[in-house]
Amino acid sequence: MDQVKQGTDALFILLGAIMVLAMHAGFAFLELGTVRKKNQVNALVKILVDFAISTIAYFFVGYTVAYGVNFFHGADAMAAKNGFELVKFFFLLTFAAAIPAIVSGGIAERAKFHPQLFATAVLVGFFYPFFEGLVWANKFGFQDWIKSVGGAEFHDFAGSVVVHAVGGWIGLAAVLWLGPRSNRYKMDGRMSAHPPSSIPFLALGAWVLAVGWFGFNVMSAQTIDKISGLVAVNSLMAMVGGTLVAVLMGKNDPGFAYNGPLAGLVAVCAGSDLMHPMGALVVGAMAGAIFVLMFTLTQNRWKVDDVLGVWPLHGLCGAWGGIAAGIFGLPALGGMGGVSFLSQLLGTVTGVAWAFAGGALVYGVLRYAVGLRLSQEEEYEGADLSIHRIGATPEREVSW
C-alpha cells in the first residue's frame, strides 16, 4: 500500500505541475494580447526564456534556499518515494517561475531583454525562495514567531502572498525604476492611449490561467490524502465574484472583464482550504473591485505605467487575500478556524516589505550597472532589437 500511495502522490503533484506549467502559456498570451502588436513576439519569447532561466536558478539554488534540499546525494535520494521530491520540485518551480512572469507584464514594451534574465535568476534563486522558506518551511523560526505574536501561524495555502503579492510588489519596484513608456504621459497632462492589440489573445490567456489555477490551488495539498473539494469550489466562487464585480465596475470593458476572474483567484489562494464558499465569493468580489479601482488610479491619476496592472492584480489582490484568510477563515464567518487576523496581517506585511525591498535592490543595481530601458529607437521599433520580430512592423502611437 505504501508503494501505491507513493506512486499516487507523485502522479498527483506531477499533474499539478503540468497544470501550472500550462498557466505560463496563459501569462504569455495575456501579455501578448495586452501589448501593442509590434511587441507581441518579444512578449512570447520573454516568458519562455524566463521560465528556462527560472528552472536552472531554482534547481541549483532556490529550492535549497527554501527547503534545504538538493539533488546531489546520488540516485537513491532522487528515486525515493517514486521520485516524489523531484516532482515536488517541478511543482514548486512553476510557482517560482510565476514571479518573473508577473513582473514581465508590468515592465512590458520598454525593458531590455538580457538584464531581465539576470533579474530572473537572482529573484528566483534567492529573493523569492527565501520568503517561501520562511512561510512554507518555517525557516529561521518565522512561523514560530508569528504564532507567538498572533496566536496562529501565518496561513497561505496556495500563495496569495508567497507568490502573487511577492511578484506584484517586485513588479512595482521594477516599474518605478523603469518609468513610463515613451510618450505615454504628455507634458500637458494628457495620456496617450495604448489599446490592447488583441482582445481574443488577452481572453485566451485569462482562460488558460483560470483553468490552470485549479491545479495551482487544489494540488497545493501536495499529497492525495490531503486533497479537498472545498479548495476547488472556493476557487470557483472567487473567480465568479471577481468576474461579476469587475464587469460591473469596469462598465463591460473586456480588459477588466478578463482580469476580474484572475483577481478573484489571486485573492482566494491563501484561504481556499478553510473559507466557506460564500466567504470566497465575497473575497473574490472585493478583489475584482480592488483591481478595477487601483488599475484606474495607477494609470490615470498616479501615472504609474504598469502595463498589465500586475501591482493591482497580484500585489494588492494577493495582499488582500492574505489578510482575508484571517477574516473569512474564522468560524464566526463560516470558516474552519485555525487562523488569526493579526498573524495574517504580520505575514502579509512581511512579504510585501521583503518583495518591494528586494525588487528595488535588484532592479536598482541593474539600472545603474547595465541599464534597464531600451533606447527610444528600440522602443519605437518595438521591444528589444535583440529579439528578431518576424513579420512585425513599427506602429505609431495612437493618441485619443
C-alpha positions as CSV (number, residue, x, y, z in Angstrom):
1,M,0.0,0.0,0.0
2,D,2.8,2.4,0.8
3,Q,4.2,1.9,-2.7
4,V,0.8,2.6,-4.3
5,K,0.3,5.7,-2.2
6,Q,3.8,7.0,-3.1
7,G,3.2,6.5,-6.8
8,T,-0.3,8.1,-6.5
9,D,1.2,11.1,-4.6
10,A,3.9,11.5,-7.3
11,L,1.3,11.4,-10.0
12,F,-1.0,13.8,-8.2
13,I,1.6,16.5,-7.8
14,L,3.0,15.9,-11.3
15,L,-0.4,16.6,-12.7
16,G,-0.5,19.8,-10.7
17,A,2.9,20.8,-12.0
18,I,1.7,20.3,-15.6
19,M,-1.4,22.4,-15.0
20,V,0.6,25.2,-13.5
21,L,3.2,24.9,-16.3
22,A,0.3,25.5,-18.7
23,M,-0.5,28.7,-16.8
24,H,2.7,30.1,-18.2
25,A,1.1,30.0,-21.6
26,G,-1.7,32.0,-20.1
27,F,0.8,34.6,-18.8
28,A,2.3,34.8,-22.3
29,F,-1.0,35.2,-24.2
30,L,-2.3,37.7,-21.6
31,E,0.7,39.8,-22.2
32,L,0.7,39.2,-25.9
33,G,-2.9,40.4,-26.2
34,T,-2.4,43.5,-24.0
35,V,0.8,44.9,-25.5
36,R,0.9,46.6,-28.9
37,K,1.4,44.4,-32.0
38,K,5.0,45.4,-32.5
39,N,5.9,43.9,-29.1
40,Q,4.0,40.6,-29.4
41,V,6.8,38.3,-30.3
42,N,9.1,39.8,-27.6
43,A,6.4,39.0,-25.0
44,L,6.2,35.4,-26.1
45,V,9.9,34.9,-26.2
46,K,10.4,36.6,-22.8
47,I,8.0,34.4,-20.9
48,L,9.5,31.2,-22.4
49,V,13.1,32.2,-21.7
50,D,12.3,33.5,-18.2
51,F,10.9,30.0,-17.4
52,A,14.0,28.3,-18.6
53,I,16.3,30.6,-16.5
54,S,13.9,30.1,-13.5
55,T,14.3,26.3,-13.8
56,I,18.1,26.5,-13.7
57,A,18.1,29.0,-10.8
58,Y,15.6,27.2,-8.7
59,F,17.1,23.7,-9.3
60,F,20.6,24.6,-8.4
61,V,20.0,27.3,-5.8
62,G,16.4,28.4,-5.0
63,Y,14.9,25.0,-3.9
64,T,17.8,24.5,-1.5
65,V,17.4,28.1,-0.1
66,A,13.7,27.4,0.6
67,Y,13.8,23.8,1.8
68,G,17.4,22.8,2.4
69,V,17.1,20.0,-0.2
70,N,19.4,19.5,-3.1
71,F,19.7,16.8,-5.7
72,F,23.4,15.9,-5.4
73,H,23.2,13.0,-3.0
74,G,23.0,10.2,-5.6
75,A,20.4,8.1,-7.3
76,D,18.8,6.7,-4.2
77,A,17.8,10.1,-2.9
78,M,16.3,11.1,-6.3
79,A,14.4,7.8,-6.6
80,A,12.9,7.9,-3.1
81,K,9.1,7.7,-2.9
82,N,8.8,7.2,-6.7
83,G,10.8,10.4,-7.2
84,F,8.3,12.5,-5.2
85,E,10.8,15.1,-4.2
86,L,11.7,15.7,-7.8
87,V,8.1,16.2,-8.9
88,K,7.6,18.4,-5.9
89,F,10.5,20.5,-7.1
90,F,8.8,20.7,-10.5
91,F,5.5,21.7,-9.0
92,L,7.1,24.4,-6.8
93,L,9.3,25.6,-9.7
94,T,6.2,26.5,-11.6
95,F,5.2,28.7,-8.7
96,A,8.7,30.3,-8.5
97,A,8.7,31.0,-12.3
98,A,5.5,32.9,-11.9
99,I,7.5,35.7,-10.2
100,P,9.3,36.8,-13.4
101,A,6.1,36.1,-15.5
102,I,4.2,38.5,-13.3
103,V,7.0,41.2,-13.4
104,S,7.2,40.8,-17.2
105,G,3.7,42.2,-17.6
106,G,4.4,45.3,-15.6
107,I,7.6,46.2,-17.4
108,A,6.5,45.3,-20.9
109,E,7.3,47.3,-24.0
110,R,10.4,49.2,-22.7
111,A,12.6,46.9,-20.7
112,K,15.8,45.4,-22.1
113,F,15.7,41.6,-22.6
114,H,19.0,40.4,-21.1
115,P,19.0,42.4,-17.8
116,Q,15.6,41.0,-17.2
117,L,17.0,37.5,-17.5
118,F,19.7,38.3,-14.9
119,A,17.0,39.7,-12.6
120,T,15.0,36.5,-13.0
121,A,18.0,34.4,-11.9
122,V,18.6,36.5,-8.8
123,L,14.9,36.7,-7.8
124,V,14.1,33.0,-8.4
125,G,17.5,31.9,-7.0
126,F,17.3,33.9,-3.7
127,F,14.7,36.6,-3.0
128,Y,11.6,34.5,-3.7
129,P,12.7,31.2,-2.2
130,F,14.0,33.0,1.0
131,F,10.4,34.2,1.8
132,E,9.0,30.9,0.5
133,G,11.1,29.1,3.1
134,L,10.0,31.4,5.9
135,V,6.4,30.6,5.3
136,W,6.3,27.1,4.0
137,A,9.3,25.6,5.7
138,N,9.4,27.7,8.9
139,K,13.0,28.8,8.2
140,F,14.6,30.8,11.0
141,G,11.6,30.1,13.2
142,F,9.5,32.6,11.3
143,Q,6.2,30.8,11.8
144,D,7.0,30.2,15.5
145,W,7.5,34.0,15.9
146,I,4.2,34.7,14.0
147,K,2.4,32.2,16.2
148,S,3.8,33.7,19.4
149,V,2.6,37.2,18.5
150,G,-0.6,36.5,16.7
151,G,-1.8,33.2,18.2
152,A,-1.6,31.2,15.0
153,E,0.8,30.6,12.2
154,F,0.6,32.7,9.0
155,H,-1.7,30.7,6.7
156,D,-1.0,30.9,2.9
157,F,-2.3,27.6,1.5
158,A,-1.6,28.3,-2.2
159,G,0.4,31.5,-2.3
160,S,-1.7,34.7,-2.3
161,V,1.2,36.4,-0.6
162,V,4.1,34.0,-1.1
163,V,3.7,34.0,-4.9
164,H,1.3,36.7,-6.0
165,A,1.9,39.6,-3.6
166,V,5.6,39.0,-3.8
167,G,5.6,39.0,-7.6
168,G,3.3,42.1,-7.7
169,W,5.4,44.2,-5.3
170,I,8.7,43.2,-7.0
171,G,6.9,44.3,-10.2
172,L,6.0,47.7,-8.8
173,A,9.6,48.3,-7.8
174,A,10.7,47.4,-11.4
175,V,8.1,49.6,-13.0
176,L,9.1,52.6,-10.8
177,W,12.7,52.2,-11.7
178,L,11.9,52.0,-15.4
179,G,9.5,54.8,-15.7
180,P,6.6,55.0,-18.2
181,R,6.7,54.1,-21.9
182,S,7.8,56.9,-24.2
183,N,5.0,59.4,-24.9
184,R,2.6,57.6,-22.5
185,Y,2.1,60.7,-20.4
186,K,2.5,64.1,-22.2
187,M,3.8,67.3,-20.8
188,D,0.3,68.9,-20.9
189,G,-1.1,66.2,-18.7
190,R,-2.8,64.2,-21.5
191,M,-2.3,60.4,-21.7
192,S,-1.6,58.5,-25.0
193,A,-3.9,55.5,-25.4
194,H,-2.1,52.2,-25.8
195,P,-5.1,49.9,-26.5
196,P,-4.7,46.1,-26.4
197,S,-3.5,44.6,-29.6
198,S,-5.8,41.5,-29.4
199,I,-8.7,41.0,-27.1
200,P,-9.1,37.4,-28.2
201,F,-5.5,36.6,-27.2
202,L,-6.0,38.5,-23.9
203,A,-9.1,36.5,-23.3
204,L,-7.3,33.2,-24.2
205,G,-4.6,34.0,-21.8
206,A,-7.1,34.7,-19.0
207,W,-8.9,31.4,-19.7
208,V,-5.7,29.4,-19.7
209,L,-4.7,30.9,-16.4
210,A,-8.1,30.4,-14.8
211,V,-8.2,26.7,-15.8
212,G,-4.7,26.0,-14.7
213,W,-5.4,27.8,-11.4
214,F,-7.4,24.8,-10.2
215,G,-4.1,22.9,-10.3
216,F,-2.4,25.8,-8.6
217,N,-4.8,25.7,-5.7
218,V,-6.1,22.1,-5.4
219,M,-2.7,20.5,-5.9
220,S,-1.2,22.7,-3.3
221,A,-2.3,19.9,-0.9
222,Q,0.7,18.1,-2.5
223,T,-0.4,14.6,-1.4
224,I,-3.6,12.8,-2.5
225,D,-4.9,12.2,1.1
226,K,-5.0,16.0,1.7
227,I,-7.0,16.9,-1.4
228,S,-10.1,18.9,-0.7
229,G,-13.1,19.7,-2.9
230,L,-13.6,22.8,-0.8
231,V,-10.5,24.3,-2.4
232,A,-11.9,23.8,-5.9
233,V,-15.3,25.2,-5.1
234,N,-13.8,28.2,-3.2
235,S,-11.6,28.9,-6.2
236,L,-14.6,28.8,-8.5
237,M,-16.7,31.1,-6.3
238,A,-13.8,33.6,-6.0
239,M,-13.3,33.5,-9.8
240,V,-17.0,34.2,-10.3
241,G,-17.2,37.0,-7.7
242,G,-14.2,38.8,-9.3
243,T,-15.6,38.5,-12.8
244,L,-19.0,40.0,-11.9
245,V,-17.7,42.9,-9.9
246,A,-15.0,43.7,-12.5
247,V,-17.6,43.7,-15.3
248,L,-20.0,45.9,-13.4
249,M,-17.4,48.4,-12.2
250,G,-15.4,48.3,-15.4
251,K,-18.5,49.1,-17.4
252,N,-18.2,45.9,-19.5
253,D,-14.7,46.7,-20.6
254,P,-13.2,43.4,-21.8
255,G,-9.8,44.1,-20.2
256,F,-11.4,44.4,-16.8
257,A,-13.8,41.5,-17.5
258,Y,-11.0,39.1,-18.1
259,N,-8.7,40.3,-15.3
260,G,-11.6,40.2,-12.8
261,P,-11.6,36.4,-12.5
262,L,-7.8,36.4,-12.1
263,A,-8.1,39.0,-9.3
264,G,-10.5,36.7,-7.5
265,L,-8.3,33.7,-8.0
266,V,-5.2,35.5,-6.7
267,A,-7.1,36.6,-3.5
268,V,-8.6,33.2,-2.7
269,C,-5.3,31.2,-2.8
270,A,-4.3,31.9,0.8
271,G,-7.6,30.8,2.4
272,S,-9.1,28.5,-0.2
273,D,-8.8,25.5,2.1
274,L,-10.7,27.0,5.1
275,M,-13.2,29.6,3.9
276,H,-16.9,28.9,3.4
277,P,-17.8,29.3,-0.4
278,M,-19.9,32.4,0.4
279,G,-16.8,33.9,2.0
280,A,-14.7,33.0,-1.1
281,L,-17.4,34.7,-3.2
282,V,-17.0,37.9,-1.2
283,V,-13.2,37.7,-1.2
284,G,-13.2,37.4,-5.0
285,A,-15.7,40.2,-5.4
286,M,-13.6,42.5,-3.3
287,A,-10.6,41.6,-5.3
288,G,-12.4,42.5,-8.5
289,A,-13.2,45.9,-7.1
290,I,-9.6,46.4,-5.9
291,F,-8.3,45.6,-9.4
292,V,-10.6,48.0,-11.3
293,L,-10.2,50.9,-8.8
294,M,-6.4,50.6,-8.3
295,F,-5.6,49.9,-12.0
296,T,-7.5,53.1,-12.9
297,L,-5.8,55.1,-10.2
298,T,-2.3,53.9,-11.0
299,Q,-2.7,54.5,-14.8
300,N,-4.7,57.7,-14.9
301,R,-4.0,59.7,-11.7
302,W,-0.7,58.4,-10.4
303,K,0.8,57.9,-13.8
304,V,2.5,54.6,-13.0
305,D,2.8,52.8,-16.3
306,D,2.2,49.2,-15.1
307,V,1.2,47.8,-18.5
308,L,-0.8,44.7,-17.4
309,G,-1.7,46.1,-14.0
310,V,0.4,43.5,-12.1
311,W,0.7,45.5,-8.9
312,P,-3.1,45.9,-8.5
313,L,-3.8,42.4,-9.7
314,H,-1.1,40.4,-8.0
315,G,0.4,42.8,-5.4
316,L,-2.7,44.3,-3.9
317,C,-5.2,41.4,-4.5
318,G,-2.6,39.0,-3.2
319,A,-2.1,41.1,-0.1
320,W,-5.9,41.3,0.3
321,G,-6.1,37.5,0.0
322,G,-3.5,37.0,2.8
323,I,-5.4,39.3,5.1
324,A,-8.8,38.0,4.1
325,A,-7.8,34.5,5.2
326,G,-7.7,35.9,8.7
327,I,-11.2,37.2,8.4
328,F,-13.2,34.8,6.4
329,G,-11.3,31.8,7.7
330,L,-12.7,32.4,11.2
331,P,-15.6,30.2,12.4
332,A,-17.7,33.3,13.1
333,L,-17.9,33.9,9.3
334,G,-18.3,30.2,8.3
335,G,-14.6,29.3,8.1
336,M,-12.8,26.4,9.6
337,G,-10.7,28.4,12.0
338,G,-7.1,28.0,13.0
339,V,-6.2,31.4,11.7
340,S,-5.6,34.8,13.3
341,F,-6.2,38.2,11.7
342,L,-3.1,39.6,13.4
343,S,-0.9,36.7,12.2
344,Q,-2.2,37.2,8.6
345,L,-1.5,40.9,8.8
346,L,2.0,40.3,10.0
347,G,2.8,37.7,7.5
348,T,1.4,39.8,4.6
349,V,3.2,42.9,5.6
350,T,6.5,41.0,5.9
351,G,6.1,39.5,2.4
352,V,5.2,42.9,0.9
353,A,8.2,44.6,2.6
354,W,10.6,41.9,1.6
355,A,9.4,41.8,-2.0
356,F,9.4,45.6,-2.6
357,A,12.8,46.0,-1.0
358,G,14.2,43.0,-3.0
359,G,12.8,44.3,-6.2
360,A,14.1,47.8,-5.6
361,L,17.5,46.5,-4.9
362,V,17.8,44.1,-7.9
363,Y,16.4,46.4,-10.5
364,G,18.1,49.5,-8.9
365,V,21.5,47.8,-9.3
366,L,20.7,46.7,-12.8
367,R,19.6,50.2,-13.8
368,Y,22.9,51.8,-12.7
369,A,25.1,48.9,-13.7
370,V,23.9,47.9,-17.2
371,G,20.7,49.9,-17.8
372,L,17.1,48.7,-17.9
373,R,15.4,50.7,-20.6
374,L,15.6,50.3,-24.3
375,S,16.7,53.3,-26.3
376,Q,14.0,55.5,-27.8
377,E,14.7,54.0,-31.3
378,E,14.4,50.4,-30.0
379,E,11.2,51.3,-28.1
380,Y,9.7,52.9,-31.1
381,E,10.7,50.0,-33.4
382,G,9.1,47.5,-30.9
383,A,10.6,45.7,-27.9
384,D,14.2,44.6,-27.8
385,L,16.0,44.6,-31.1
386,S,18.0,41.5,-29.9
387,I,14.7,39.6,-30.4
388,H,14.0,39.0,-34.1
389,R,10.4,40.2,-34.7
390,I,9.5,38.1,-37.7
391,G,6.9,40.0,-39.7
392,A,6.5,42.8,-37.2
393,T,6.3,46.4,-38.4
394,P,6.7,49.6,-36.4
395,E,3.4,51.3,-35.3
396,R,2.9,54.9,-34.5
397,E,1.5,55.5,-31.0
398,V,-2.2,56.4,-31.0
399,S,-3.4,59.4,-29.1
400,W,-7.1,59.6,-28.2
